[in-house]
Amino acid sequence: MVTIYGTRASREGLGEGLLTVAEQYPNLVAVGADTADSTTLGLFAKKYPEKFINVGIAEQNAVGIAVGLSLVGKLPVVSTYSMFLVGRCWEEIRQSVCYNYTNVKLIGTHAGITVGLDGASHQILEDIAIMRVLPNMKVIVPSDAVEAKKIIIKMLDIDGPVYVRLSREKLPVITNENDEVEIGKGKILIDGDDCGIISCGVMVYESLVACEMLKNEGISCRVVNLHTIKPIDEEIIIDTAKKCKCIVTCEEHQVNGGLGSAVAEVLSRTYPVIQEFVGIENKFGESGLPDELMRKYHLKAENIVSKVKSVIKKK
């Protein structure tokens, strides 16, 4: 059985993480865009109002201000909905954050199809692709609130641009408070040798459920939580491919350009094996309840089971 430590939204890790270490970083500054309560950046803002700047619904200004702050020695953390932080500000992120290698941390919340009722206009499904292509940018997709908190804390010690993708919906917490999390390193959650399941974000839980379902049918899977998309952990990907001889990647994102593509890029030049993809198949989202949308867009455990069986037949 999959061990669950309650249900929480991964965005909660942002506010909690910043509060935990705020005193250690006197130069820490948070920049919001009228969404601080939703992103949980408001927890930091309430305790440290002198270190919080709300620019209003002007996301591009938020990124520009953060760049300026970084250039005078501050440690800026910018957060708002992923669709508007990444989608609306991509030029500013490319030109000012990455090209100039500024120490700006970008936290996008409300990412993916699980945004739910807000619909396609808010459900960014392309952000991993368009952020990981940028030179100097690190891209991280935590699996739950506890892992998000640990990553938020650790990213503050990383020099240069970082993008962290968080979700809105309360989802199962699978990370124990005592679990070690290392940026840039994937983690084997369950080991097996019939198929490797490599996942990020909300799909890590679905992968664990799928693994249990497959175990009942006599199929042994390795489940890897690959929270860091860039820099990607090539070692764990290659090791999984060598052991299992086939891979299924799972993400709450377009299959084009996301986690699956990043894994395929590694395998194609190091150890090619058969790979299947679970993700959004070249479609926009729509308004609906998160679980309904996960089912409609084939992102549930049973969909992973189907892909695993398919890929095993091909190896």
Summary of the structure (lengths in Angstrom):
residues: 315
radius of gyration: 18.7
end to end distance: 27.9
largest distance: 59.5
contacts: 1198
relative contact order: 0.14
helix: 43%
strand: 20%
